[in-house]
Amino acid sequence: MTVNETGAYCGSLSGGCIEEDFLAQLAAGAYRASSQRVRYGEGGMRPDVSLPCGGSLEIVIEFLPPDDATLALLTAMQRALSGQQPMVKMIRPGERAQWEVARP
């Protein structure tokens, strides 16, 4: 799921209550770290939001500021998704993701 600064989004996390809570948290200014994990449901940071199927859902959230590094990242992602250049993504919570060209 991607969300822009106006709250417009594309995609889904689980199809309902999770998205509603996630978007409300974003609107309130949450999730501004470069990357972080959030768990919904059992044993999670948002236990008040339950999944219809029970259990839990853990998501990785990345905040991408409007800068040259983000533009380079999105350009590399576009090349990878179009099959032009295989990429490997590495992410550590709290840090910005790193992308490298995949080695055959």
Biopython code that builds the backbone (N, CA, C, O; Angstrom):
import numpy as np
from Bio.PDB.StructureBuilder import StructureBuilder

atoms = [
    (1, "MET", "N", (0.847, -1.163, 0.000)),
    (1, "MET", "CA", (0.000, 0.000, 0.000)),
    (1, "MET", "C", (0.900, 1.237, 0.000)),
    (1, "MET", "O", (1.876, 1.303, 0.748)),
    (2, "THR", "N", (0.571, 2.195, -0.828)),
    (2, "THR", "CA", (1.295, 3.458, -0.826)),
    (2, "THR", "C", (0.311, 4.575, -0.488)),
    (2, "THR", "O", (-0.852, 4.545, -0.890)),
    (3, "VAL", "N", (0.806, 5.558, 0.260)),
    (3, "VAL", "CA", (-0.018, 6.695, 0.676)),
    (3, "VAL", "C", (0.793, 7.961, 0.452)),
    (3, "VAL", "O", (1.964, 8.026, 0.826)),
    (4, "ASN", "N", (0.174, 8.968, -0.159)),
    (4, "ASN", "CA", (0.908, 10.223, -0.344)),
    (4, "ASN", "C", (0.560, 11.221, 0.758)),
    (4, "ASN", "O", (-0.231, 10.928, 1.654)),
    (5, "GLU", "N", (1.166, 12.402, 0.672)),
    (5, "GLU", "CA", (1.009, 13.391, 1.739)),
    (5, "GLU", "C", (-0.413, 13.909, 1.896)),
    (5, "GLU", "O", (-0.742, 14.465, 2.944)),
    (6, "THR", "N", (-1.262, 13.746, 0.895)),
    (6, "THR", "CA", (-2.653, 14.193, 1.007)),
    (6, "THR", "C", (-3.572, 13.098, 1.537)),
    (6, "THR", "O", (-4.754, 13.343, 1.776)),
    (7, "GLY", "N", (-3.035, 11.887, 1.723)),
    (7, "GLY", "CA", (-3.846, 10.773, 2.209)),
    (7, "GLY", "C", (-4.405, 9.895, 1.112)),
    (7, "GLY", "O", (-5.055, 8.889, 1.397)),
    (8, "ALA", "N", (-4.162, 10.257, -0.144)),
    (8, "ALA", "CA", (-4.594, 9.395, -1.250)),
    (8, "ALA", "C", (-3.747, 8.130, -1.216)),
    (8, "ALA", "O", (-2.548, 8.193, -0.945)),
    (9, "TYR", "N", (-4.358, 6.988, -1.489)),
    (9, "TYR", "CA", (-3.607, 5.740, -1.411)),
    (9, "TYR", "C", (-3.963, 4.791, -2.541)),
    (9, "TYR", "O", (-4.974, 4.945, -3.225)),
    (10, "CYS", "N", (-3.101, 3.815, -2.709)),
    (10, "CYS", "CA", (-3.267, 2.769, -3.701)),
    (10, "CYS", "C", (-2.840, 1.462, -3.038)),
    (10, "CYS", "O", (-1.804, 1.408, -2.376)),
    (11, "GLY", "N", (-3.622, 0.435, -3.211)),
    (11, "GLY", "CA", (-3.280, -0.853, -2.629)),
    (11, "GLY", "C", (-4.008, -1.101, -1.328)),
    (11, "GLY", "O", (-4.950, -0.388, -0.981)),
    (12, "SER", "N", (-3.566, -2.112, -0.616)),
    (12, "SER", "CA", (-4.278, -2.573, 0.566)),
    (12, "SER", "C", (-3.320, -3.246, 1.534)),
    (12, "SER", "O", (-2.257, -3.726, 1.139)),
    (13, "LEU", "N", (-3.704, -3.278, 2.804)),
    (13, "LEU", "CA", (-2.948, -4.035, 3.801)),
    (13, "LEU", "C", (-3.647, -5.350, 4.116)),
    (13, "LEU", "O", (-3.014, -6.404, 4.184)),
    (14, "SER", "N", (-4.974, -5.274, 4.309)),
    (14, "SER", "CA", (-5.722, -6.505, 4.562)),
    (14, "SER", "C", (-7.176, -6.397, 4.142)),
    (14, "SER", "O", (-7.932, -7.361, 4.260)),
    (15, "GLY", "N", (-7.565, -5.252, 3.662)),
    (15, "GLY", "CA", (-8.901, -5.115, 3.127)),
    (15, "GLY", "C", (-9.960, -4.625, 4.094)),
    (15, "GLY", "O", (-11.038, -5.217, 4.147)),
    (16, "GLY", "N", (-9.711, -3.578, 4.857)),
    (16, "GLY", "CA", (-10.770, -3.046, 5.709)),
    (16, "GLY", "C", (-10.296, -2.267, 6.905)),
    (16, "GLY", "O", (-9.721, -1.186, 6.775)),
    (17, "CYS", "N", (-10.547, -2.835, 8.097)),
    (17, "CYS", "CA", (-10.303, -2.097, 9.338)),
    (17, "CYS", "C", (-8.832, -1.733, 9.538)),
    (17, "CYS", "O", (-8.535, -0.708, 10.153)),
    (18, "ILE", "N", (-7.930, -2.529, 9.044)),
    (18, "ILE", "CA", (-6.507, -2.227, 9.202)),
    (18, "ILE", "C", (-6.167, -0.961, 8.417)),
    (18, "ILE", "O", (-5.486, -0.073, 8.928)),
    (19, "GLU", "N", (-6.643, -0.882, 7.170)),
    (19, "GLU", "CA", (-6.378, 0.305, 6.365)),
    (19, "GLU", "C", (-6.946, 1.558, 7.030)),
    (19, "GLU", "O", (-6.281, 2.593, 7.077)),
    (20, "GLU", "N", (-8.169, 1.466, 7.543)),
    (20, "GLU", "CA", (-8.796, 2.624, 8.190)),
    (20, "GLU", "C", (-7.950, 3.117, 9.351)),
    (20, "GLU", "O", (-7.700, 4.317, 9.467)),
    (21, "ASP", "N", (-7.506, 2.210, 10.212)),
    (21, "ASP", "CA", (-6.683, 2.597, 11.350)),
    (21, "ASP", "C", (-5.335, 3.133, 10.887)),
    (21, "ASP", "O", (-4.864, 4.152, 11.391)),
    (22, "PHE", "N", (-4.721, 2.463, 9.945)),
    (22, "PHE", "CA", (-3.420, 2.878, 9.433)),
    (22, "PHE", "C", (-3.490, 4.301, 8.875)),
    (22, "PHE", "O", (-2.634, 5.130, 9.187)),
    (23, "LEU", "N", (-4.504, 4.590, 8.050)),
    (23, "LEU", "CA", (-4.653, 5.918, 7.464)),
    (23, "LEU", "C", (-4.934, 6.967, 8.539)),
    (23, "LEU", "O", (-4.447, 8.094, 8.441)),
    (24, "ALA", "N", (-5.706, 6.616, 9.551)),
    (24, "ALA", "CA", (-5.962, 7.546, 10.660)),
    (24, "ALA", "C", (-4.674, 7.842, 11.417)),
    (24, "ALA", "O", (-4.431, 8.987, 11.800)),
    (25, "GLN", "N", (-3.843, 6.819, 11.639)),
    (25, "GLN", "CA", (-2.567, 7.017, 12.324)),
    (25, "GLN", "C", (-1.651, 7.916, 11.505)),
    (25, "GLN", "O", (-0.980, 8.786, 12.060)),
    (26, "LEU", "N", (-1.615, 7.713, 10.188)),
    (26, "LEU", "CA", (-0.800, 8.567, 9.316)),
    (26, "LEU", "C", (-1.275, 10.019, 9.393)),
    (26, "LEU", "O", (-0.463, 10.935, 9.520)),
    (27, "ALA", "N", (-2.584, 10.223, 9.317)),
    (27, "ALA", "CA", (-3.150, 11.573, 9.365)),
    (27, "ALA", "C", (-2.803, 12.262, 10.686)),
    (27, "ALA", "O", (-2.681, 13.486, 10.740)),
    (28, "ALA", "N", (-2.646, 11.467, 11.754)),
    (28, "ALA", "CA", (-2.300, 12.019, 13.067)),
    (28, "ALA", "C", (-0.792, 12.250, 13.219)),
    (28, "ALA", "O", (-0.342, 12.711, 14.268)),
    (29, "GLY", "N", (-0.012, 11.933, 12.183)),
    (29, "GLY", "CA", (1.426, 12.196, 12.213)),
    (29, "GLY", "C", (2.290, 11.015, 12.618)),
    (29, "GLY", "O", (3.487, 11.183, 12.851)),
    (30, "ALA", "N", (1.716, 9.832, 12.706)),
    (30, "ALA", "CA", (2.497, 8.647, 13.084)),
    (30, "ALA", "C", (3.347, 8.144, 11.919)),
    (30, "ALA", "O", (3.171, 8.547, 10.769)),
    (31, "TYR", "N", (4.265, 7.256, 12.257)),
    (31, "TYR", "CA", (5.083, 6.519, 11.277)),
    (31, "TYR", "C", (5.997, 7.424, 10.462)),
    (31, "TYR", "O", (6.037, 7.312, 9.237)),
    (32, "ARG", "N", (6.723, 8.308, 11.111)),
    (32, "ARG", "CA", (7.635, 9.212, 10.408)),
    (32, "ARG", "C", (9.085, 8.748, 10.466)),
    (32, "ARG", "O", (9.972, 9.427, 9.950)),
    (33, "ALA", "N", (9.335, 7.603, 11.086)),
    (33, "ALA", "CA", (10.689, 7.047, 11.072)),
    (33, "ALA", "C", (10.984, 6.545, 9.656)),
    (33, "ALA", "O", (10.058, 6.264, 8.895)),
    (34, "SER", "N", (12.243, 6.433, 9.305)),
    (34, "SER", "CA", (12.603, 5.945, 7.970)),
    (34, "SER", "C", (11.969, 4.592, 7.685)),
    (34, "SER", "O", (11.495, 4.340, 6.577)),
    (35, "SER", "N", (11.964, 3.721, 8.693)),
    (35, "SER", "CA", (11.314, 2.419, 8.554)),
    (35, "SER", "C", (10.971, 1.899, 9.943)),
    (35, "SER", "O", (11.650, 2.196, 10.926)),
    (36, "GLN", "N", (9.919, 1.131, 9.996)),
    (36, "GLN", "CA", (9.519, 0.526, 11.265)),
    (36, "GLN", "C", (8.539, -0.612, 10.998)),
    (36, "GLN", "O", (7.953, -0.721, 9.921)),
    (37, "ARG", "N", (8.383, -1.454, 12.020)),
    (37, "ARG", "CA", (7.419, -2.550, 11.946)),
    (37, "ARG", "C", (6.283, -2.246, 12.906)),
    (37, "ARG", "O", (6.494, -1.735, 14.006)),
    (38, "VAL", "N", (5.082, -2.566, 12.470)),
    (38, "VAL", "CA", (3.900, -2.410, 13.313)),
    (38, "VAL", "C", (3.094, -3.695, 13.202)),
    (38, "VAL", "O", (2.893, -4.238, 12.115)),
    (39, "ARG", "N", (2.642, -4.160, 14.350)),
    (39, "ARG", "CA", (1.846, -5.389, 14.382)),
    (39, "ARG", "C", (0.419, -5.038, 14.789)),
    (39, "ARG", "O", (0.194, -4.344, 15.780)),
    (40, "TYR", "N", (-0.523, -5.522, 14.019)),
    (40, "TYR", "CA", (-1.944, -5.393, 14.324)),
    (40, "TYR", "C", (-2.458, -6.728, 14.826)),
    (40, "TYR", "O", (-1.993, -7.780, 14.387)),
    (41, "GLY", "N", (-3.410, -6.692, 15.738)),
    (41, "GLY", "CA", (-4.027, -7.917, 16.239)),
    (41, "GLY", "C", (-3.321, -8.454, 17.461)),
    (41, "GLY", "O", (-2.700, -7.706, 18.215)),
    (42, "GLU", "N", (-3.420, -9.753, 17.651)),
    (42, "GLU", "CA", (-2.872, -10.415, 18.839)),
    (42, "GLU", "C", (-1.409, -10.078, 19.059)),
    (42, "GLU", "O", (-0.589, -10.227, 18.153)),
    (43, "GLY", "N", (-1.081, -9.623, 20.260)),
    (43, "GLY", "CA", (0.302, -9.339, 20.625)),
    (43, "GLY", "C", (0.889, -8.121, 19.953)),
    (43, "GLY", "O", (2.103, -7.926, 19.993)),
    (44, "GLY", "N", (0.060, -7.294, 19.336)),
    (44, "GLY", "CA", (0.578, -6.170, 18.587)),
    (44, "GLY", "C", (0.463, -4.835, 19.290)),
    (44, "GLY", "O", (-0.113, -4.717, 20.372)),
    (45, "MET", "N", (1.035, -3.825, 18.633)),
    (45, "MET", "CA", (0.992, -2.464, 19.160)),
    (45, "MET", "C", (-0.407, -1.876, 19.031)),
    (45, "MET", "O", (-0.738, -0.913, 19.723)),
    (46, "ARG", "N", (-1.222, -2.435, 18.164)),
    (46, "ARG", "CA", (-2.582, -1.967, 17.934)),
    (46, "ARG", "C", (-3.553, -3.108, 18.247)),
    (46, "ARG", "O", (-4.315, -3.515, 17.370)),
    (47, "PRO", "N", (-3.543, -3.636, 19.487)),
    (47, "PRO", "CA", (-4.401, -4.785, 19.811)),
    (47, "PRO", "C", (-5.884, -4.453, 19.777)),
    (47, "PRO", "O", (-6.714, -5.359, 19.711)),
    (48, "ASP", "N", (-6.237, -3.159, 19.821)),
    (48, "ASP", "CA", (-7.640, -2.759, 19.756)),
    (48, "ASP", "C", (-8.229, -2.933, 18.362)),
    (48, "ASP", "O", (-9.448, -2.892, 18.197)),
    (49, "VAL", "N", (-7.386, -3.126, 17.367)),
    (49, "VAL", "CA", (-7.839, -3.353, 16.000)),
    (49, "VAL", "C", (-7.614, -4.822, 15.688)),
    (49, "VAL", "O", (-6.478, -5.273, 15.543)),
    (50, "SER", "N", (-8.712, -5.564, 15.588)),
    (50, "SER", "CA", (-8.569, -7.001, 15.366)),
    (50, "SER", "C", (-8.816, -7.351, 13.900)),
    (50, "SER", "O", (-9.536, -6.654, 13.185)),
    (51, "LEU", "N", (-8.211, -8.423, 13.491)),
    (51, "LEU", "CA", (-8.400, -8.920, 12.142)),
    (51, "LEU", "C", (-9.629, -9.822, 12.120)),
    (51, "LEU", "O", (-9.844, -10.582, 13.063)),
    (52, "PRO", "N", (-10.432, -9.756, 11.076)),
    (52, "PRO", "CA", (-11.628, -10.601, 11.004)),
    (52, "PRO", "C", (-11.309, -12.094, 11.127)),
    (52, "PRO", "O", (-12.125, -12.862, 11.637)),
    (53, "CYS", "N", (-10.140, -12.501, 10.666)),
    (53, "CYS", "CA", (-9.764, -13.906, 10.711)),
    (53, "CYS", "C", (-9.072, -14.270, 12.022)),
    (53, "CYS", "O", (-8.722, -15.430, 12.239)),
    (54, "GLY", "N", (-8.873, -13.271, 12.907)),
    (54, "GLY", "CA", (-8.107, -13.518, 14.128)),
    (54, "GLY", "C", (-6.624, -13.391, 13.822)),
    (54, "GLY", "O", (-6.249, -12.960, 12.732)),
    (55, "GLY", "N", (-5.800, -13.754, 14.754)),
    (55, "GLY", "CA", (-4.363, -13.724, 14.529)),
    (55, "GLY", "C", (-3.809, -12.324, 14.501)),
    (55, "GLY", "O", (-4.331, -11.428, 15.165)),
    (56, "SER", "N", (-2.746, -12.126, 13.731)),
    (56, "SER", "CA", (-2.088, -10.836, 13.678)),
    (56, "SER", "C", (-1.526, -10.577, 12.286)),
    (56, "SER", "O", (-1.404, -11.481, 11.458)),
    (57, "LEU", "N", (-1.191, -9.325, 12.062)),
    (57, "LEU", "CA", (-0.611, -8.896, 10.802)),
    (57, "LEU", "C", (0.529, -7.956, 11.133)),
    (57, "LEU", "O", (0.329, -6.955, 11.822)),
    (58, "GLU", "N", (1.713, -8.261, 10.656)),
    (58, "GLU", "CA", (2.865, -7.398, 10.876)),
    (58, "GLU", "C", (3.209, -6.726, 9.554)),
    (58, "GLU", "O", (3.347, -7.385, 8.523)),
    (59, "ILE", "N", (3.343, -5.406, 9.602)),
    (59, "ILE", "CA", (3.656, -4.663, 8.381)),
    (59, "ILE", "C", (4.950, -3.868, 8.572)),
    (59, "ILE", "O", (5.296, -3.471, 9.685)),
    (60, "VAL", "N", (5.641, -3.651, 7.483)),
    (60, "VAL", "CA", (6.833, -2.810, 7.466)),
    (60, "VAL", "C", (6.411, -1.496, 6.822)),
    (60, "VAL", "O", (5.847, -1.479, 5.727)),
    (61, "ILE", "N", (6.687, -0.415, 7.506)),
    (61, "ILE", "CA", (6.312, 0.909, 7.032)),
    (61, "ILE", "C", (7.587, 1.676, 6.707)),
    (61, "ILE", "O", (8.524, 1.718, 7.504)),
    (62, "GLU", "N", (7.605, 2.276, 5.536)),
    (62, "GLU", "CA", (8.734, 3.118, 5.146)),
    (62, "GLU", "C", (8.228, 4.526, 4.872)),
    (62, "GLU", "O", (7.272, 4.715, 4.120)),
    (63, "PHE", "N", (8.862, 5.496, 5.473)),
    (63, "PHE", "CA", (8.566, 6.895, 5.204)),
    (63, "PHE", "C", (9.593, 7.385, 4.199)),
    (63, "PHE", "O", (10.796, 7.334, 4.455)),
    (64, "LEU", "N", (9.121, 7.858, 3.062)),
    (64, "LEU", "CA", (10.016, 8.337, 2.011)),
    (64, "LEU", "C", (9.853, 9.841, 1.861)),
    (64, "LEU", "O", (8.863, 10.302, 1.292)),
    (65, "PRO", "N", (10.810, 10.613, 2.363)),
    (65, "PRO", "CA", (10.716, 12.077, 2.246)),
    (65, "PRO", "C", (10.910, 12.501, 0.789)),
    (65, "PRO", "O", (11.525, 11.775, 0.009)),
    (66, "PRO", "N", (10.392, 13.664, 0.425)),
    (66, "PRO", "CA", (10.551, 14.140, -0.959)),
    (66, "PRO", "C", (11.960, 14.697, -1.179)),
    (66, "PRO", "O", (12.200, 15.895, -1.030)),
    (67, "ASP", "N", (12.886, 13.799, -1.537)),
    (67, "ASP", "CA", (14.269, 14.234, -1.757)),
    (67, "ASP", "C", (14.889, 13.429, -2.890)),
    (67, "ASP", "O", (14.246, 12.548, -3.461)),
    (68, "ASP", "N", (16.137, 13.737, -3.208)),
    (68, "ASP", "CA", (16.821, 13.075, -4.322)),
    (68, "ASP", "C", (16.997, 11.576, -4.077)),
    (68, "ASP", "O", (16.915, 10.786, -5.018)),
    (69, "ALA", "N", (17.236, 11.177, -2.835)),
    (69, "ALA", "CA", (17.414, 9.757, -2.528)),
    (69, "ALA", "C", (16.114, 8.983, -2.783)),
    (69, "ALA", "O", (16.147, 7.855, -3.275)),
    (70, "THR", "N", (14.988, 9.583, -2.452)),
    (70, "THR", "CA", (13.698, 8.930, -2.713)),
    (70, "THR", "C", (13.448, 8.811, -4.204)),
    (70, "THR", "O", (12.985, 7.772, -4.675)),
    (71, "LEU", "N", (13.747, 9.859, -4.949)),
    (71, "LEU", "CA", (13.581, 9.803, -6.401)),
    (71, "LEU", "C", (14.440, 8.691, -7.002)),
    (71, "LEU", "O", (13.976, 7.951, -7.869)),
    (72, "ALA", "N", (15.680, 8.569, -6.549)),
    (72, "ALA", "CA", (16.561, 7.502, -7.035)),
    (72, "ALA", "C", (15.994, 6.132, -6.673)),
    (72, "ALA", "O", (16.030, 5.206, -7.483)),
    (73, "LEU", "N", (15.474, 6.006, -5.460)),
    (73, "LEU", "CA", (14.876, 4.738, -5.022)),
    (73, "LEU", "C", (13.684, 4.374, -5.889)),
    (73, "LEU", "O", (13.589, 3.243, -6.366)),
    (74, "LEU", "N", (12.778, 5.310, -6.097)),
    (74, "LEU", "CA", (11.587, 5.027, -6.898)),
    (74, "LEU", "C", (11.941, 4.721, -8.350)),
    (74, "LEU", "O", (11.295, 3.890, -8.988)),
    (75, "THR", "N", (12.947, 5.378, -8.862)),
    (75, "THR", "CA", (13.411, 5.094, -10.220)),
    (75, "THR", "C", (13.975, 3.677, -10.307)),
    (75, "THR", "O", (13.691, 2.956, -11.263)),
    (76, "ALA", "N", (14.765, 3.278, -9.325)),
    (76, "ALA", "CA", (15.320, 1.919, -9.286)),
    (76, "ALA", "C", (14.207, 0.891, -9.131)),
    (76, "ALA", "O", (14.252, -0.168, -9.758)),
    (77, "MET", "N", (13.213, 1.190, -8.309)),
    (77, "MET", "CA", (12.084, 0.273, -8.136)),
    (77, "MET", "C", (11.327, 0.099, -9.445)),
    (77, "MET", "O", (10.928, -1.012, -9.795)),
    (78, "GLN", "N", (11.132, 1.191, -10.162)),
    (78, "GLN", "CA", (10.435, 1.120, -11.440)),
    (78, "GLN", "C", (11.202, 0.244, -12.427)),
    (78, "GLN", "O", (10.600, -0.566, -13.132)),
    (79, "ARG", "N", (12.535, 0.399, -12.484)),
    (79, "ARG", "CA", (13.350, -0.446, -13.367)),
    (79, "ARG", "C", (13.231, -1.917, -12.959)),
    (79, "ARG", "O", (13.103, -2.793, -13.813)),
    (80, "ALA", "N", (13.274, -2.180, -11.655)),
    (80, "ALA", "CA", (13.182, -3.556, -11.172)),
    (80, "ALA", "C", (11.819, -4.160, -11.488)),
    (80, "ALA", "O", (11.737, -5.300, -11.948)),
    (81, "LEU", "N", (10.751, -3.407, -11.247)),
    (81, "LEU", "CA", (9.406, -3.930, -11.478)),
    (81, "LEU", "C", (9.107, -4.141, -12.954)),
    (81, "LEU", "O", (8.276, -4.979, -13.302)),
    (82, "SER", "N", (9.777, -3.391, -13.826)),
    (82, "SER", "CA", (9.562, -3.565, -15.264)),
    (82, "SER", "C", (10.495, -4.617, -15.853)),
    (82, "SER", "O", (10.480, -4.852, -17.061)),
    (83, "GLY", "N", (11.311, -5.254, -15.006)),
    (83, "GLY", "CA", (12.191, -6.322, -15.466)),
    (83, "GLY", "C", (13.476, -5.841, -16.095)),
    (83, "GLY", "O", (14.211, -6.642, -16.673)),
    (84, "GLN", "N", (13.773, -4.553, -16.001)),
    (84, "GLN", "CA", (14.983, -4.012, -16.622)),
    (84, "GLN", "C", (16.242, -4.277, -15.810)),
    (84, "GLN", "O", (17.326, -4.446, -16.368)),
    (85, "GLN", "N", (16.093, -4.313, -14.480)),
    (85, "GLN", "CA", (17.278, -4.467, -13.639)),
    (85, "GLN", "C", (16.873, -5.119, -12.320)),
    (85, "GLN", "O", (16.222, -4.475, -11.497)),
    (86, "PRO", "N", (17.242, -6.373, -12.100)),
    (86, "PRO", "CA", (16.900, -7.034, -10.835)),
    (86, "PRO", "C", (17.576, -6.327, -9.652)),
    (86, "PRO", "O", (18.758, -5.988, -9.709)),
    (87, "MET", "N", (16.815, -6.116, -8.600)),
    (87, "MET", "CA", (17.326, -5.415, -7.423)),
    (87, "MET", "C", (17.063, -6.243, -6.170)),
    (87, "MET", "O", (16.144, -7.061, -6.132)),
    (88, "VAL", "N", (17.874, -6.019, -5.159)),
    (88, "VAL", "CA", (17.711, -6.623, -3.842)),
    (88, "VAL", "C", (17.518, -5.480, -2.857)),
    (88, "VAL", "O", (18.268, -4.504, -2.866)),
    (89, "LYS", "N", (16.513, -5.610, -2.017)),
    (89, "LYS", "CA", (16.226, -4.573, -1.025)),
    (89, "LYS", "C", (16.579, -5.093, 0.355)),
    (89, "LYS", "O", (16.206, -6.206, 0.728)),
    (90, "MET", "N", (17.307, -4.272, 1.115)),
    (90, "MET", "CA", (17.662, -4.617, 2.494)),
    (90, "MET", "C", (17.126, -3.514, 3.388)),
    (90, "MET", "O", (17.292, -2.328, 3.106)),
    (91, "ILE", "N", (16.479, -3.928, 4.475)),
    (91, "ILE", "CA", (15.912, -2.929, 5.375)),
    (91, "ILE", "C", (16.141, -3.333, 6.819)),
    (91, "ILE", "O", (15.960, -4.491, 7.196)),
    (92, "ARG", "N", (16.539, -2.362, 7.615)),
    (92, "ARG", "CA", (16.695, -2.532, 9.058)),
    (92, "ARG", "C", (15.770, -1.515, 9.706)),
    (92, "ARG", "O", (15.823, -0.333, 9.363)),
    (93, "PRO", "N", (14.918, -1.948, 10.642)),
    (93, "PRO", "CA", (14.002, -0.998, 11.283)),
    (93, "PRO", "C", (14.741, 0.227, 11.808)),
    (93, "PRO", "O", (15.777, 0.122, 12.464)),
    (94, "GLY", "N", (14.175, 1.389, 11.499)),
    (94, "GLY", "CA", (14.765, 2.658, 11.927)),
    (94, "GLY", "C", (15.686, 3.276, 10.905)),
    (94, "GLY", "O", (16.056, 4.443, 11.030)),
    (95, "GLU", "N", (16.063, 2.513, 9.891)),
    (95, "GLU", "CA", (16.984, 3.020, 8.870)),
    (95, "GLU", "C", (16.300, 3.042, 7.513)),
    (95, "GLU", "O", (15.311, 2.347, 7.281)),
    (96, "ARG", "N", (16.848, 3.852, 6.630)),
    (96, "ARG", "CA", (16.348, 3.895, 5.263)),
    (96, "ARG", "C", (16.752, 2.618, 4.537)),
    (96, "ARG", "O", (17.853, 2.107, 4.743)),
    (97, "ALA", "N", (15.879, 2.111, 3.700)),
    (97, "ALA", "CA", (16.167, 0.890, 2.944)),
    (97, "ALA", "C", (17.337, 1.111, 2.007)),
    (97, "ALA", "O", (17.550, 2.217, 1.512)),
    (98, "GLN", "N", (18.086, 0.061, 1.769)),
    (98, "GLN", "CA", (19.200, 0.080, 0.824)),
    (98, "GLN", "C", (18.855, -0.848, -0.336)),
    (98, "GLN", "O", (18.339, -1.947, -0.128)),
    (99, "TRP", "N", (19.133, -0.414, -1.519)),
    (99, "TRP", "CA", (18.888, -1.211, -2.721)),
    (99, "TRP", "C", (20.205, -1.465, -3.423)),
    (99, "TRP", "O", (21.059, -0.582, -3.512)),
    (100, "GLU", "N", (20.361, -2.679, -3.922)),
    (100, "GLU", "CA", (21.555, -3.032, -4.698)),
    (100, "GLU", "C", (21.122, -3.808, -5.921)),
    (100, "GLU", "O", (20.095, -4.486, -5.909)),
    (101, "VAL", "N", (21.909, -3.707, -6.978)),
    (101, "VAL", "CA", (21.664, -4.516, -8.153)),
    (101, "VAL", "C", (21.882, -5.979, -7.784)),
    (101, "VAL", "O", (22.897, -6.321, -7.175)),
    (102, "ALA", "N", (20.942, -6.841, -8.146)),
    (102, "ALA", "CA", (21.054, -8.280, -7.823)),
    (102, "ALA", "C", (22.164, -8.894, -8.647)),
    (102, "ALA", "O", (22.300, -8.615, -9.838)),
    (103, "ARG", "N", (22.939, -9.718, -8.013)),
    (103, "ARG", "CA", (24.015, -10.425, -8.712)),
    (103, "ARG", "C", (23.481, -11.785, -9.186)),
    (103, "ARG", "O", (22.804, -12.484, -8.433)),
    (104, "PRO", "N", (23.786, -12.149, -10.423)),
    (104, "PRO", "CA", (23.286, -13.435, -10.943)),
    (104, "PRO", "C", (23.897, -14.633, -10.246)),
    (104, "PRO", "O", (23.571, -15.773, -10.579)),
]
sb = StructureBuilder()
sb.init_structure("model")
sb.init_model(0)
sb.init_chain("A")
sb.init_seg("    ")
for serial, (resi, resn, name, xyz) in enumerate(atoms, 1):
    if name == "N":
        sb.init_residue(resn, " ", resi, " ")
    sb.init_atom(name, np.array(xyz, "f"), 0.0, 1.0, " ", f" {name:<3s}", serial, name[0])
structure = sb.get_structure()
